[in-house]
């Protein structure tokens, strides 16, 4: 598993310089008290429309609702709420390795009442 993860990180590093021309905006509302808008970017519209990419965006939006972050850098270093052994950066890196495109959290906003 460790070797597979390292290969995934290597693939993700190679793709990190690619231009991001598409993406998706995900909205998540939790208990009518916390709301998140997230823009997750990718390279192509084909990937942006895929269920796997949309699910990744939704999981990250839920993370932001559960654990506030000031910026993308802080978000990426957080432990993933569904698997404490994994960071958000690791979650995205695994998706990059699987999907084959560069993925980046462009911006997000969290609202709380």
Backbone torsions as a table, in degrees:
resi	resn	phi	psi	omega
1	UNK	NA	-39.5	-179.6
2	UNK	-63.1	-42.0	179.5
3	UNK	-63.9	-42.4	179.1
4	UNK	-62.5	-42.7	178.2
5	UNK	-62.7	-41.8	179.8
6	UNK	-63.2	-38.7	176.5
7	UNK	-64.8	-39.1	177.3
8	UNK	-62.8	-43.2	177.9
9	UNK	-62.9	-38.6	178.7
10	UNK	-64.4	-44.8	177.4
11	UNK	-62.1	-42.6	-178.9
12	UNK	-64.5	-39.4	179.8
13	UNK	-63.2	-38.0	179.2
14	UNK	-66.6	-30.6	-176.7
15	UNK	-89.1	-8.8	-172.6
16	UNK	-64.5	-23.2	-179.4
17	UNK	-87.1	-6.7	-177.8
18	UNK	-70.3	148.0	-179.3
19	UNK	-74.3	138.9	179.2
20	UNK	-100.3	114.5	-175.7
21	UNK	-115.2	0.7	-177.2
22	UNK	-145.7	-172.5	178.7
23	UNK	158.4	-166.8	-177.6
24	UNK	-144.1	148.5	172.7
25	UNK	-107.4	125.5	179.2
26	UNK	-114.0	139.0	176.4
27	UNK	-117.3	134.2	178.7
28	UNK	-134.4	130.9	177.6
29	UNK	-119.3	128.4	179.6
30	UNK	-115.8	117.0	176.9
31	UNK	52.6	32.2	179.6
32	UNK	54.4	21.4	-177.3
33	UNK	-124.5	-27.7	-178.1
34	UNK	-128.6	131.3	178.4
35	UNK	-129.6	145.1	-179.7
36	UNK	-133.6	135.1	168.4
37	UNK	-116.3	126.9	-176.1
38	UNK	-128.7	133.7	171.8
39	UNK	-109.2	108.8	177.8
40	UNK	-105.9	121.4	-174.1
41	UNK	-100.6	150.5	174.6
42	UNK	-144.4	-177.3	-175.2
43	UNK	-82.1	-40.9	-172.1
44	UNK	-126.5	156.7	177.0
45	UNK	-66.8	-31.3	178.7
46	UNK	-58.3	-46.5	179.0
47	UNK	-71.0	-40.3	-179.1
48	UNK	-58.5	-30.2	-179.2
49	UNK	-87.5	-6.5	-176.8
50	UNK	-74.4	147.3	179.4
51	UNK	-61.7	-36.9	-179.0
52	UNK	-63.2	-43.0	179.4
53	UNK	-68.1	-42.8	178.2
54	UNK	-62.2	-38.2	178.1
55	UNK	-66.5	-40.1	176.3
56	UNK	-59.7	-46.2	178.7
57	UNK	-59.2	-43.0	-179.2
58	UNK	-65.9	-40.5	178.2
59	UNK	-63.2	-39.7	178.7
60	UNK	-69.1	-39.7	177.5
61	UNK	-62.1	-41.1	176.9
62	UNK	-64.3	-36.2	176.9
63	UNK	-61.2	-45.0	-179.5
64	UNK	-63.8	-38.2	177.7
65	UNK	-66.1	-38.8	-176.9
66	UNK	-77.7	-39.5	-176.2
67	UNK	-130.4	101.5	-177.5
68	UNK	-59.2	143.7	175.6
69	UNK	-134.7	144.4	-179.4
70	UNK	-78.0	-33.1	-176.5
71	UNK	-153.0	176.0	-176.9
72	UNK	-64.5	-37.2	179.9
73	UNK	-61.0	-44.8	177.9
74	UNK	-65.2	-39.9	178.5
75	UNK	-61.2	-46.6	-176.6
76	UNK	-62.1	-27.9	-178.8
77	UNK	-86.0	-8.8	-179.4
78	UNK	-71.1	149.2	171.4
79	UNK	-73.0	139.6	-179.8
80	UNK	-68.7	131.7	-174.4
81	UNK	-64.6	-25.8	-178.9
82	UNK	-91.5	-12.3	178.2
83	UNK	-154.6	96.7	-174.7
84	UNK	-61.4	-17.5	179.8
85	UNK	-78.8	-11.2	-174.3
86	UNK	-115.7	137.6	173.9
87	UNK	-92.3	167.9	176.3
88	UNK	-64.4	-38.0	176.0
89	UNK	-60.2	-42.1	176.8
90	UNK	-64.3	-37.7	177.4
91	UNK	-62.3	-44.9	179.3
92	UNK	-68.1	-41.1	178.9
93	UNK	-61.1	-41.3	177.3
94	UNK	-62.9	-38.9	178.3
95	UNK	-67.3	-39.4	177.9
96	UNK	-61.1	-44.9	-179.8
97	UNK	-63.3	-37.7	-177.6
98	UNK	-77.8	-44.8	-175.2
99	UNK	-79.9	-36.6	178.7
100	UNK	92.0	14.7	177.7
101	UNK	-130.3	157.7	174.1
102	UNK	-69.4	137.9	179.1
103	UNK	-132.7	138.9	-178.4
104	UNK	-148.4	140.5	170.9
105	UNK	-77.4	106.2	-178.2
106	UNK	-75.8	-50.7	178.8
107	UNK	-163.7	160.9	177.0
108	UNK	-154.7	158.3	176.4
109	UNK	-136.3	136.6	178.6
110	UNK	-119.5	129.3	178.0
111	UNK	-116.0	141.0	176.8
112	UNK	-141.2	136.6	179.6
113	UNK	-100.1	NA	NA
